[in-house]
């Protein structure tokens, strides 16, 4: 049996919901609107009314997201380089090379937009290598992969070298 709710109870419930929404900050309600509002306040130099707590959090997250994207794209690049270099599957070479090219392009754009990411390249490379190696070893258990990347891993070389055309 469905309980009967009086009109007064419905109004109180609706009022409670409205109060809960109003209690949320603009940041919690609509982040895009919060960003627009924050930018407007900053441009107007209305610093007293800027939501500094959430602004600081967003700025920190932006830096983290750039580093996370670098790690993710580098991992995908290394996975496909490993497959292209060590997995004997000529019918897949073109697809792997396309992915390599795409990840390189996206990494170039990322570094163009945030050149300071070059400073964390080596650290991120080591993490990406371990992750990529683990993935391809699981996907291709009969293939022997090197424990360490056997080529130069600097930014320029990794983004340009067609390693499968280089003799070791």
MARGU-88854 format. One record per residue: chain; residue in one letter; x, y, z of N, C-alpha, C, O in turn. Coordinates in nm, 4 decimals, padded with zeros to 6 digits. Layout:
<recs>
{rec 'A','A',{X,Y,Z},{X,Y,Z},{X,Y,Z},{X,Y,Z}}
...
</recs>
This chain:
<recs>
{rec 'A','X',{00.0839,-00.1175,00.0000},{00.0000,00.0000,00.0000},{00.0892,00.1249,00.0000},{00.1814,00.1345,00.0810}}
{rec 'A','X',{00.0633,00.2190,-00.0884},{00.1401,00.3424,-00.0995},{00.0938,00.4405,00.0066},{-00.0260,00.4665,00.0185}}
{rec 'A','X',{00.1884,00.4967,00.0856},{00.1479,00.5938,00.1882},{00.0955,00.7216,00.1227},{00.1433,00.7635,00.0173}}
{rec 'A','X',{-00.0019,00.7810,00.1865},{-00.0605,00.9055,00.1374},{00.0207,01.0214,00.1949},{00.0432,01.0292,00.3157}}
{rec 'A','X',{00.0640,01.1112,00.1064},{00.1433,01.2271,00.1484},{00.0563,01.3503,00.1325},{00.0013,01.3768,00.0256}}
{rec 'A','X',{00.0452,01.4247,00.2411},{-00.0380,01.5444,00.2366},{00.0322,01.6548,00.1581},{00.1534,01.6501,00.1367}}
{rec 'A','X',{-00.0451,01.7533,00.1160},{00.0105,01.8662,00.0413},{00.1108,01.9415,00.1275},{00.2107,01.9916,00.0759}}
{rec 'A','X',{00.0865,01.9504,00.2554},{00.1793,02.0179,00.3464},{00.3119,01.9449,00.3546},{00.4178,02.0076,00.3578}}
{rec 'A','X',{00.3063,01.8098,00.3581},{00.4287,01.7308,00.3612},{00.5065,01.7474,00.2304},{00.6293,01.7562,00.2319}}
{rec 'A','X',{00.4356,01.7517,00.1181},{00.5008,01.7716,-00.0118},{00.5702,01.9063,-00.0162},{00.6827,01.9159,-00.0651}}
{rec 'A','X',{00.5056,02.0104,00.0337},{00.5646,02.1438,00.0334},{00.6876,02.1490,00.1225},{00.7878,02.2101,00.0851}}
{rec 'A','X',{00.6822,02.0852,00.2414},{00.7971,02.0828,00.3312},{00.9129,02.0062,00.2666},{01.0289,02.0458,00.2777}}
{rec 'A','X',{00.8794,01.8962,00.1993},{00.9828,01.8172,00.1314},{01.0485,01.8981,00.0202},{01.1707,01.8976,00.0059}}
{rec 'A','X',{00.9666,01.9676,-00.0581},{01.0186,02.0505,-00.1664},{01.1036,02.1634,-00.1088},{01.2098,02.1940,-00.1629}}
{rec 'A','X',{01.0584,02.2259,00.0002},{01.1336,02.3347,00.0641},{01.2684,02.2826,00.1145},{01.3698,02.3515,00.1029}}
{rec 'A','X',{01.2699,02.1620,00.1702},{01.3940,02.1020,00.2183},{01.4911,02.0794,00.1035},{01.6109,02.1042,00.1171}}
{rec 'A','X',{01.4392,02.0321,-00.0104},{01.5240,02.0107,-00.1277},{01.5802,02.1424,-00.1785},{01.6982,02.1493,-00.2128}}
{rec 'A','X',{01.4993,02.2463,-00.1843},{01.5439,02.3783,-00.2300},{01.6517,02.4310,-00.1359},{01.7522,02.4849,-00.1822}}
{rec 'A','X',{01.6330,02.4167,-00.0059},{01.7320,02.4630,00.0911},{01.8635,02.3868,00.0757},{01.9712,02.4449,00.0890}}
{rec 'A','X',{01.8546,02.2573,00.0478},{01.9763,02.1771,00.0290},{02.0529,02.2246,-00.0940},{02.1756,02.2335,-00.0911}}
{rec 'A','X',{01.9815,02.2552,-00.2017},{02.0470,02.3048,-00.3234},{02.1083,02.4414,-00.2977},{02.2206,02.4682,-00.3405}}
{rec 'A','X',{02.0359,02.5277,-00.2284},{02.0879,02.6611,-00.1991},{02.2092,02.6553,-00.1079},{02.2952,02.7432,-00.1139}}
{rec 'A','X',{02.2175,02.5523,-00.0227},{02.3313,02.5375,00.0677},{02.4579,02.4978,-00.0071},{02.5689,02.5208,00.0410}}
{rec 'A','X',{02.4412,02.4382,-00.1245},{02.5570,02.4017,-00.2056},{02.6208,02.5284,-00.2616},{02.5520,02.6232,-00.2995}}
{rec 'A','X',{02.7501,02.5275,-00.2658},{02.8188,02.6418,-00.3258},{02.8009,02.6358,-00.4775},{02.7641,02.5321,-00.5327}}
{rec 'A','X',{02.8268,02.7464,-00.5428},{02.8196,02.7493,-00.6885},{02.9123,02.6429,-00.7469},{02.8791,02.5782,-00.8462}}
{rec 'A','X',{03.0269,02.6259,-00.6853},{03.1243,02.5242,-00.7284},{03.0613,02.3854,-00.7278},{03.0823,02.3072,-00.8205}}
{rec 'A','X',{02.9847,02.3549,-00.6242},{02.9211,02.2238,-00.6115},{02.8004,02.2091,-00.7035},{02.7662,02.0977,-00.7433}}
{rec 'A','X',{02.7360,02.3195,-00.7374},{02.6163,02.3153,-00.8205},{02.6483,02.3040,-00.9690},{02.5876,02.2248,-01.0411}}
{rec 'A','X',{02.7461,02.3856,-01.0142},{02.7724,02.3942,-01.1586},{02.9146,02.4457,-01.1785},{02.9397,02.5660,-01.1717}}
{rec 'A','X',{03.0061,02.3543,-01.2029},{03.1473,02.3928,-01.2092},{03.1757,02.4864,-01.3272},{03.2600,02.5754,-01.3158}}
{rec 'A','X',{03.1076,02.4678,-01.4384},{03.1307,02.5555,-01.5540},{03.0888,02.6983,-01.5198},{03.1603,02.7938,-01.5500}}
{rec 'A','X',{02.9737,02.7116,-01.4573},{02.9281,02.8442,-01.4154},{03.0233,02.9017,-01.3096},{03.0511,03.0217,-01.3099}}
{rec 'A','X',{03.0732,02.8161,-01.2193},{03.1699,02.8601,-01.1193},{03.2969,02.9132,-01.1860},{03.3496,03.0165,-01.1448}}
{rec 'A','X',{03.3463,02.8434,-01.2886},{03.4661,02.8884,-01.3601},{03.4406,03.0241,-01.4238},{03.5227,03.1149,-01.4108}}
{rec 'A','X',{03.3279,03.0390,-01.4924},{03.2956,03.1671,-01.5566},{03.2869,03.2787,-01.4535},{03.3369,03.3889,-01.4762}}
{rec 'A','X',{03.2234,03.2503,-01.3403},{03.2096,03.3487,-01.2332},{03.3468,03.3854,-01.1756},{03.3756,03.5025,-01.1510}}
{rec 'A','X',{03.4302,03.2843,-01.1547},{03.5639,03.3076,-01.0997},{03.6490,03.3907,-01.1954},{03.7176,03.4836,-01.1526}}
{rec 'A','X',{03.6451,03.3582,-01.3233},{03.7205,03.4343,-01.4233},{03.6732,03.5798,-01.4253},{03.7546,03.6721,-01.4296}}
{rec 'A','X',{03.5433,03.5992,-01.4221},{03.4893,03.7360,-01.4229},{03.5379,03.8138,-01.3003},{03.5762,03.9303,-01.3107}}
{rec 'A','X',{03.5358,03.7480,-01.1847},{03.5817,03.8153,-01.0622},{03.7309,03.8470,-01.0689},{03.7738,03.9543,-01.0267}}
{rec 'A','X',{03.8090,03.7545,-01.1216},{03.9528,03.7787,-01.1344},{03.9806,03.8931,-01.2312},{04.0644,03.9788,-01.2029}}
{rec 'A','X',{03.9120,03.8957,-01.3442},{03.9316,04.0034,-01.4416},{03.8912,04.1379,-01.3837},{03.9517,04.2407,-01.4141}}
{rec 'A','X',{03.7878,04.1359,-01.2995},{03.7409,04.2600,-01.2372},{03.8238,04.2950,-01.1131},{03.7988,04.3957,-01.0470}}
{rec 'A','X',{03.9224,04.2106,-01.0826},{04.0076,04.2276,-00.9649},{03.9267,04.2284,-00.8355},{03.9613,04.2959,-00.7386}}
{rec 'A','X',{03.8173,04.1509,-00.8370},{03.7314,04.1366,-00.7199},{03.7814,04.0182,-00.6370},{03.7094,03.9207,-00.6156}}
{rec 'A','X',{03.9048,04.0288,-00.5915},{03.9720,03.9181,-00.5238},{03.9055,03.8800,-00.3921},{03.9134,03.7647,-00.3498}}
{rec 'A','X',{03.8410,03.9743,-00.3281},{03.7771,03.9469,-00.1990},{03.6643,03.8446,-00.2129},{03.6326,03.7739,-00.1173}}
{rec 'A','X',{03.6044,03.8366,-00.3300},{03.4911,03.7462,-00.3490},{03.5247,03.6216,-00.4301},{03.4352,03.5466,-00.4692}}
{rec 'A','X',{03.6524,03.5996,-00.4552},{03.6946,03.4793,-00.5287},{03.6955,03.3613,-00.4320},{03.7433,03.3728,-00.3192}}
{rec 'A','X',{03.6434,03.2500,-00.4763},{03.6412,03.1255,-00.3991},{03.7816,03.0644,-00.4046},{03.8084,02.9745,-00.4844}}
{rec 'A','X',{03.8703,03.1146,-00.3187},{04.0113,03.0750,-00.3229},{04.0326,02.9265,-00.2944},{04.1178,02.8636,-00.3572}}
{rec 'A','X',{03.9584,02.8707,-00.2028},{03.9768,02.7297,-00.1672},{03.9594,02.6405,-00.2893},{04.0445,02.5561,-00.3176}}
{rec 'A','X',{03.8509,02.6588,-00.3604},{03.8259,02.5749,-00.4778},{03.9138,02.6141,-00.5958},{03.9500,02.5288,-00.6769}}
{rec 'A','X',{03.9487,02.7428,-00.6064},{04.0388,02.7859,-00.7130},{04.1757,02.7192,-00.6973},{04.2323,02.6696,-00.7947}}
{rec 'A','X',{04.2277,02.7183,-00.5766},{04.3571,02.6543,-00.5510},{04.3494,02.5059,-00.5842},{04.4400,02.4512,-00.6471}}
{rec 'A','X',{04.2426,02.4415,-00.5423},{04.2246,02.2989,-00.5700},{04.2211,02.2720,-00.7206},{04.2831,02.1768,-00.7679}}
{rec 'A','X',{04.1496,02.3543,-00.7950},{04.1393,02.3359,-00.9404},{04.2736,02.3580,-01.0099},{04.3085,02.2851,-01.1027}}
{rec 'A','X',{04.3481,02.4577,-00.9653},{04.4787,02.4845,-01.0256},{04.5731,02.3676,-00.9987},{04.6464,02.3246,-01.0877}}
{rec 'A','X',{04.5711,02.3168,-00.8761},{04.6545,02.2001,-00.8444},{04.6138,02.0795,-00.9284},{04.6991,02.0063,-00.9787}}
{rec 'A','X',{04.4829,02.0592,-00.9433},{04.4334,01.9469,-01.0232},{04.4731,01.9597,-01.1696},{04.4983,01.8594,-01.2364}}
{rec 'A','X',{04.4787,02.0817,-01.2191},{04.5178,02.1034,-01.3578},{04.6597,02.0528,-01.3817},{04.6856,01.9840,-01.4805}}
{rec 'A','X',{04.7504,02.0863,-01.2926},{04.8881,02.0384,-01.3046},{04.8960,01.8874,-01.2962},{04.9694,01.8240,-01.3720}}
{rec 'A','X',{04.8200,01.8296,-01.2036},{04.8181,01.6837,-01.1903},{04.7610,01.6182,-01.3152},{04.8113,01.5150,-01.3595}}
{rec 'A','X',{04.6578,01.6763,-01.3714},{04.5949,01.6149,-01.4891},{04.6894,01.6174,-01.6094},{04.6879,01.5252,-01.6910}}
{rec 'A','X',{04.7704,01.7208,-01.6208},{04.8681,01.7264,-01.7289},{04.9714,01.6144,-01.7143},{05.0080,01.5491,-01.8120}}
{rec 'A','X',{05.0178,01.5932,-01.5904},{05.1144,01.4863,-01.5651},{05.0515,01.3493,-01.5861},{05.1170,01.2574,-01.6352}}
{rec 'A','X',{04.9259,01.3356,-01.5493},{04.8549,01.2093,-01.5692},{04.8379,01.1810,-01.7179},{04.8550,01.0674,-01.7622}}
{rec 'A','X',{04.8043,01.2844,-01.7950},{04.7909,01.2654,-01.9390},{04.9241,01.2266,-02.0015},{04.9288,01.1398,-02.0886}}
{rec 'A','X',{05.0321,01.2902,-01.9577},{05.1649,01.2542,-02.0075},{05.1920,01.1064,-01.9806},{05.2357,01.0343,-02.0703}}
{rec 'A','X',{05.1669,01.0616,-01.8599},{05.1906,00.9222,-01.8233},{05.1042,00.8276,-01.9064},{05.1528,00.7251,-01.9543}}
{rec 'A','X',{04.9790,00.8608,-01.9231},{04.8864,00.7759,-01.9988},{04.9277,00.7638,-02.1454},{04.9325,00.6536,-02.2000}}
{rec 'A','X',{04.9569,00.8756,-02.2078},{04.9949,00.8740,-02.3499},{05.1306,00.8063,-02.3705},{05.1501,00.7344,-02.4685}}
{rec 'A','X',{05.2221,00.8289,-02.2799},{05.3533,00.7656,-02.2880},{05.3404,00.6136,-02.2716},{05.4085,00.5374,-02.3401}}
{rec 'A','X',{05.2545,00.5714,-02.1824},{05.2307,00.4285,-02.1634},{05.1738,00.3660,-02.2898},{05.2204,00.2604,-02.3328}}
{rec 'A','X',{05.0734,00.4298,-02.3502},{05.0146,00.3768,-02.4758},{05.1202,00.3718,-02.5859},{05.1278,00.2746,-02.6611}}
{rec 'A','X',{05.2008,00.4758,-02.5948},{05.3067,00.4797,-02.6954},{05.4031,00.3628,-02.6756},{05.4363,00.2932,-02.7714}}
{rec 'A','X',{05.4470,00.3414,-02.5548},{05.5421,00.2341,-02.5272},{05.4809,00.0955,-02.5498},{05.5482,00.0050,-02.5991}}
{rec 'A','X',{05.3557,00.0795,-02.5143},{05.2889,-00.0487,-02.5409},{05.2926,-00.0809,-02.6903},{05.3251,-00.1928,-02.7300}}
{rec 'A','X',{05.2592,00.0174,-02.7711},{05.2538,-00.0062,-02.9158},{05.3932,-00.0168,-02.9774},{05.4128,-00.0907,-03.0739}}
{rec 'A','X',{05.4897,00.0564,-02.9224},{05.6277,00.0384,-02.9681},{05.6756,-00.1029,-02.9361},{05.7381,-00.1677,-03.0202}}
{rec 'A','X',{05.6473,-00.1500,-02.8176},{05.6872,-00.2861,-02.7814},{05.6230,-00.3892,-02.8737},{05.6890,-00.4825,-02.9195}}
{rec 'A','X',{05.4955,-00.3718,-02.9000},{05.4280,-00.4661,-02.9905},{05.4905,-00.4597,-03.1299},{05.5193,-00.5626,-03.1910}}
{rec 'A','X',{05.5105,-00.3386,-03.1784},{05.5647,-00.3228,-03.3148},{05.7060,-00.3803,-03.3254},{05.7428,-00.4368,-03.4284}}
{rec 'A','X',{05.7845,-00.3658,-03.2194},{05.9233,-00.4106,-03.2231},{05.9409,-00.5599,-03.1954},{06.0339,-00.6214,-03.2476}}
{rec 'A','X',{05.8539,-00.6185,-03.1148},{05.8807,-00.7547,-03.0672},{05.7742,-00.8583,-03.1024},{05.8015,-00.9781,-03.0949}}
{rec 'A','X',{05.6575,-00.8169,-03.1395},{05.5522,-00.9133,-03.1726},{05.5520,-00.9334,-03.3238},{05.5347,-00.8383,-03.4001}}
{rec 'A','X',{05.5711,-01.0561,-03.3656},{05.5737,-01.0871,-03.5083},{05.4295,-01.1049,-03.5569},{05.3733,-01.2144,-03.5534}}
{rec 'A','X',{05.3728,-00.9944,-03.6017},{05.2349,-00.9951,-03.6504},{05.2213,-00.8866,-03.7573},{05.1590,-00.7831,-03.7335}}
{rec 'A','X',{05.2801,-00.9106,-03.8763},{05.2831,-00.8074,-03.9811},{05.1467,-00.7474,-04.0153},{05.1384,-00.6308,-04.0538}}
{rec 'A','X',{05.0402,-00.8259,-04.0017},{04.9066,-00.7723,-04.0318},{04.8646,-00.6632,-03.9323},{04.7722,-00.5867,-03.9597}}
{rec 'A','X',{04.9322,-00.6561,-03.8169},{04.8993,-00.5549,-03.7159},{04.9935,-00.4347,-03.7180},{04.9663,-00.3350,-03.6511}}
{rec 'A','X',{05.1025,-00.4417,-03.7924},{05.2029,-00.3353,-03.7902},{05.1436,-00.1990,-03.8218},{05.1719,-00.1010,-03.7528}}
{rec 'A','X',{05.0610,-00.1925,-03.9263},{05.0050,-00.0626,-03.9659},{04.9225,-00.0014,-03.8522},{04.9365,00.1172,-03.8224}}
{rec 'A','X',{04.8385,-00.0802,-03.7901},{04.7563,-00.0289,-03.6801},{04.8410,00.0184,-03.5640},{04.8139,00.1226,-03.5044}}
{rec 'A','X',{04.9449,-00.0594,-03.5316},{05.0331,-00.0186,-03.4219},{05.1075,00.1091,-03.4580},{05.1234,00.1977,-03.3740}}
{rec 'A','X',{05.1531,00.1190,-03.5816},{05.2250,00.2398,-03.6250},{05.1333,00.3614,-03.6239},{05.1777,00.4714,-03.5908}}
{rec 'A','X',{05.0063,00.3440,-03.6594},{04.9108,00.4555,-03.6533},{04.8915,00.5018,-03.5086},{04.8870,00.6217,-03.4812}}
{rec 'A','X',{04.8802,00.4068,-03.4174},{04.8659,00.4429,-03.2764},{04.9920,00.5127,-03.2260},{04.9837,00.6104,-03.1515}}
{rec 'A','X',{05.1077,00.4630,-03.2663},{05.2347,00.5268,-03.2285},{05.2362,00.6713,-03.2780},{05.2702,00.7629,-03.2031}}
{rec 'A','X',{05.1995,00.6906,-03.4033},{05.1981,00.8256,-03.4604},{05.0997,00.9159,-03.3863},{05.1313,01.0310,-03.3562}}
{rec 'A','X',{04.9814,00.8639,-03.3573},{04.8797,00.9429,-03.2874},{04.9282,00.9828,-03.1470},{04.9163,01.0989,-03.1080}}
{rec 'A','X',{04.9819,00.8875,-03.0722},{05.0285,00.9181,-02.9368},{05.1444,01.0170,-02.9399},{05.1535,01.1051,-02.8543}}
{rec 'A','X',{05.2322,01.0028,-03.0375},{05.3429,01.0985,-03.0505},{05.2913,01.2391,-03.0773},{05.3384,01.3358,-03.0174}}
{rec 'A','X',{05.1949,01.2500,-03.1670},{05.1374,01.3812,-03.1984},{05.0739,01.4429,-03.0742},{05.0952,01.5605,-03.0448}}
{rec 'A','X',{04.9965,01.3636,-03.0020},{04.9309,01.4150,-02.8817},{05.0332,01.4525,-02.7742},{05.0149,01.5516,-02.7035}}
{rec 'A','X',{05.1387,01.3754,-02.7617},{05.2458,01.4104,-02.6672},{05.3161,01.5393,-02.7089},{05.3491,01.6222,-02.6240}}
{rec 'A','X',{05.3389,01.5565,-02.8376},{05.3990,01.6818,-02.8861},{05.3117,01.8005,-02.8508},{05.3620,01.9022,-02.8030}}
{rec 'A','X',{05.1805,01.7891,-02.8738},{05.0876,01.8976,-02.8399},{05.0904,01.9258,-02.6902},{05.0932,02.0414,-02.6479}}
{rec 'A','X',{05.0897,01.8201,-02.6111},{05.0897,01.8344,-02.4660},{05.2154,01.9084,-02.4192},{05.2078,01.9974,-02.3345}}
{rec 'A','X',{05.3295,01.8714,-02.4742},{05.4563,01.9349,-02.4347},{05.4662,02.0775,-02.4888},{05.5231,02.1649,-02.4234}}
{rec 'A','X',{05.4113,02.1012,-02.6071},{05.4065,02.2390,-02.6591},{05.3271,02.3277,-02.5645},{05.3675,02.4400,-02.5342}}
{rec 'A','X',{05.2133,02.2757,-02.5179},{05.1270,02.3535,-02.4288},{05.1847,02.3661,-02.2883},{05.1588,02.4644,-02.2189}}
{rec 'A','X',{05.2624,02.2676,-02.2464},{05.3205,02.2668,-02.1114},{05.4655,02.2198,-02.1189},{05.4952,02.1057,-02.0834}}
{rec 'A','X',{05.5559,02.3059,-02.1646},{05.6964,02.2656,-02.1807},{05.7611,02.2147,-02.0525},{05.8567,02.1374,-02.0592}}
{rec 'A','X',{05.7122,02.2555,-01.9373},{05.7711,02.2097,-01.8108},{05.7524,02.0599,-01.7899},{05.8171,02.0018,-01.7029}}
{rec 'A','X',{05.6653,01.9964,-01.8676},{05.6489,01.8510,-01.8566},{05.7766,01.7773,-01.8962},{05.7963,01.6621,-01.8574}}
{rec 'A','X',{05.8630,01.8426,-01.9728},{05.9915,01.7801,-02.0076},{06.0728,01.7498,-01.8818},{06.1524,01.6559,-01.8797}}
{rec 'A','X',{06.0524,01.8299,-01.7769},{06.1268,01.8111,-01.6518},{06.0887,01.6807,-01.5826},{06.1700,01.6232,-01.5103}}
{rec 'A','X',{05.9674,01.6339,-01.6037},{05.9226,01.5100,-01.5378},{05.9213,01.3917,-01.6348},{05.8761,01.2828,-01.5994}}
{rec 'A','X',{05.9708,01.4129,-01.7566},{05.9689,01.3102,-01.8606},{06.0343,01.1798,-01.8136},{05.9746,01.0729,-01.8267}}
{rec 'A','X',{06.1549,01.1874,-01.7595},{06.2286,01.0672,-01.7202},{06.1542,00.9909,-01.6111},{06.1409,00.8687,-01.6174}}
{rec 'A','X',{06.1068,01.0629,-01.5132},{06.0318,00.9994,-01.4042},{05.9058,00.9319,-01.4593},{05.8769,00.8173,-01.4249}}
{rec 'A','X',{05.8319,01.0013,-01.5434},{05.7100,00.9446,-01.6016},{05.7442,00.8309,-01.6977},{05.6703,00.7329,-01.7068}}
{rec 'A','X',{05.8559,00.8437,-01.7693},{05.8962,00.7382,-01.8620},{05.9162,00.6068,-01.7866},{05.8694,00.5019,-01.8309}}
{rec 'A','X',{05.9849,00.6123,-01.6741},{06.0116,00.4906,-01.5976},{05.8817,00.4238,-01.5532},{05.8688,00.3017,-01.5623}}
{rec 'A','X',{05.7871,00.5014,-01.5060},{05.6569,00.4460,-01.4649},{05.5813,00.3909,-01.5851},{05.5232,00.2827,-01.5779}}
{rec 'A','X',{05.5822,00.4652,-01.6956},{05.5114,00.4216,-01.8165},{05.5722,00.2930,-01.8710},{05.5003,00.2032,-01.9148}}
{rec 'A','X',{05.7059,00.2845,-01.8681},{05.7739,00.1648,-01.9175},{05.7297,00.0413,-01.8385},{05.6942,-00.0612,-01.8967}}
{rec 'A','X',{05.7323,00.0522,-01.7068},{05.6932,-00.0614,-01.6230},{05.5489,-00.1041,-01.6520},{05.5197,-00.2233,-01.6615}}
{rec 'A','X',{05.4614,-00.0084,-01.6655},{05.3209,-00.0381,-01.6933},{05.3028,-00.0998,-01.8324},{05.2321,-00.1993,-01.8483}}
{rec 'A','X',{05.3670,-00.0398,-01.9321},{05.3566,-00.0904,-02.0694},{05.4138,-00.2314,-02.0795},{05.3546,-00.3187,-02.1431}}
{rec 'A','X',{05.5274,-00.2530,-02.0173},{05.5912,-00.3844,-02.0213},{05.5005,-00.4897,-01.9564},{05.4836,-00.5989,-02.0104}}
{rec 'A','X',{05.4438,-00.4573,-01.8433},{05.3531,-00.5502,-01.7755},{05.2336,-00.5845,-01.8647},{05.1941,-00.7007,-01.8746}}
{rec 'A','X',{05.1771,-00.4838,-01.9288},{05.0605,-00.5052,-02.0150},{05.0933,-00.5958,-02.1327},{05.0211,-00.6921,-02.1588}}
{rec 'A','X',{05.2017,-00.5661,-02.2042},{05.2328,-00.6478,-02.3229},{05.2785,-00.7879,-02.2838},{05.2551,-00.8833,-02.3580}}
{rec 'A','X',{05.3426,-00.8014,-02.1697},{05.3811,-00.9354,-02.1243},{05.2577,-01.0197,-02.0935},{05.2567,-01.1402,-02.1185}}
{rec 'A','X',{05.1543,-00.9567,-02.0394},{05.0287,-01.0284,-02.0134},{04.9566,-01.0610,-02.1441},{04.9006,-01.1695,-02.1594}}
{rec 'A','X',{04.9583,-00.9663,-02.2384},{04.8887,-00.9867,-02.3657},{04.9603,-01.0857,-02.4573},{04.8957,-01.1551,-02.5359}}
{rec 'A','X',{05.0919,-01.0927,-02.4478},{05.1730,-01.1781,-02.5358},{05.2711,-01.2607,-02.4505},{05.3914,-01.2349,-02.4524}}
{rec 'A','X',{05.2205,-01.3581,-02.3770},{05.3063,-01.4323,-02.2830},{05.4164,-01.5146,-02.3495},{05.5130,-01.5518,-02.2829}}
{rec 'A','X',{05.4045,-01.5437,-02.4779},{05.5083,-01.6239,-02.5451},{05.6179,-01.5378,-02.6063},{05.7170,-01.5902,-02.6571}}
{rec 'A','X',{05.6006,-01.4060,-02.6017},{05.6992,-01.3147,-02.6605},{05.7956,-01.2688,-02.5516},{05.7546,-01.2403,-02.4390}}
{rec 'A','X',{05.9226,-01.2619,-02.5858},{06.0239,-01.2122,-02.4921},{06.0456,-01.0632,-02.5175},{06.0824,-01.0218,-02.6275}}
{rec 'A','X',{06.0219,-00.9849,-02.4142},{06.0410,-00.8397,-02.4208},{06.1612,-00.8026,-02.3342},{06.1906,-00.8719,-02.2368}}
{rec 'A','X',{06.2305,-00.6946,-02.3682},{06.3454,-00.6517,-02.2859},{06.2978,-00.5927,-02.1530},{06.1900,-00.5339,-02.1447}}
{rec 'A','X',{06.3792,-00.6093,-02.0504},{06.3454,-00.5535,-01.9191},{06.3595,-00.4015,-01.9172},{06.2929,-00.3330,-01.8396}}
{rec 'A','X',{06.4471,-00.3496,-02.0035},{06.4722,-00.2051,-02.0103},{06.4588,-00.1607,-02.1549},{06.4884,-00.2370,-02.2469}}
{rec 'A','X',{06.4146,-00.0382,-02.1746},{06.4004,00.0149,-02.3100},{06.5394,00.0225,-02.3738},{06.6276,00.0903,-02.3211}}
{rec 'A','X',{06.5600,-00.0468,-02.4872},{06.6946,-00.0580,-02.5437},{06.7379,00.0582,-02.6333},{06.8410,00.0501,-02.7000}}
{rec 'A','X',{06.6613,00.1636,-02.6348},{06.6908,00.2780,-02.7214},{06.6963,00.4047,-02.6366},{06.6573,00.4027,-02.5198}}
{rec 'A','X',{06.7440,00.5141,-02.6940},{06.7381,00.6415,-02.6208},{06.5918,00.6762,-02.5907},{06.5039,00.6583,-02.6750}}
{rec 'A','X',{06.5679,00.7251,-02.4713},{06.4309,00.7535,-02.4288},{06.4066,00.9016,-02.4049},{06.3089,00.9392,-02.3401}}
{rec 'A','X',{06.4952,00.9858,-02.4570},{06.4731,01.1298,-02.4419},{06.3515,01.1712,-02.5248},{06.3086,01.0986,-02.6144}}
{rec 'A','X',{06.2978,01.2865,-02.4943},{06.1741,01.3332,-02.5566},{06.1840,01.3336,-02.7089},{06.1014,01.2721,-02.7764}}
{rec 'A','X',{06.2834,01.4017,-02.7630},{06.2925,01.4187,-02.9078},{06.3063,01.2845,-02.9803},{06.2407,01.2616,-03.0819}}
{rec 'A','X',{06.3909,01.1969,-02.9282},{06.4113,01.0670,-02.9925},{06.2846,00.9835,-02.9851},{06.2420,00.9258,-03.0851}}
{rec 'A','X',{06.2242,00.9766,-02.8667},{06.1058,00.8929,-02.8500},{05.9893,00.9413,-02.9353},{05.9063,00.8613,-02.9784}}
{rec 'A','X',{05.9829,01.0702,-02.9595},{05.8717,01.1236,-03.0381},{05.8973,01.1212,-03.1887},{05.8074,01.1522,-03.2669}}
{rec 'A','X',{06.0186,01.0849,-03.2304},{06.0487,01.0911,-03.3733},{06.1082,00.9638,-03.4341},{06.0904,00.9390,-03.5533}}
{rec 'A','X',{06.1765,00.8849,-03.3564},{06.2505,00.7706,-03.4094},{06.1585,00.6543,-03.4476},{06.0727,00.6127,-03.3696}}
{rec 'A','X',{06.1782,00.6034,-03.5680},{06.1095,00.4802,-03.6089},{06.2016,00.3654,-03.5696},{06.2807,00.3167,-03.6504}}
{rec 'A','X',{06.1901,00.3239,-03.4462},{06.2812,00.2253,-03.3882},{06.2849,00.0946,-03.4674},{06.3885,00.0283,-03.4720}}
{rec 'A','X',{06.1757,00.0580,-03.5284},{06.1723,-00.0677,-03.6050},{06.2558,-00.0612,-03.7313},{06.2750,-00.1629,-03.7980}}
{rec 'A','X',{06.3055,00.0563,-03.7652},{06.3937,00.0700,-03.8821},{06.5387,00.0887,-03.8399},{06.6242,00.1158,-03.9242}}
{rec 'A','X',{06.5681,00.0746,-03.7103},{06.7022,00.0950,-03.6562},{06.7607,-00.0396,-03.6178},{06.6928,-00.1227,-03.5574}}
{rec 'A','X',{06.8848,-00.0608,-03.6524},{06.9557,-00.1833,-03.6121},{07.0145,-00.1617,-03.4733},{07.0723,-00.0566,-03.4453}}
{rec 'A','X',{06.9998,-00.2597,-03.3882},{07.0614,-00.2525,-03.2539},{07.2086,-00.2877,-03.2604},{07.2769,-00.2872,-03.1580}}
</recs>
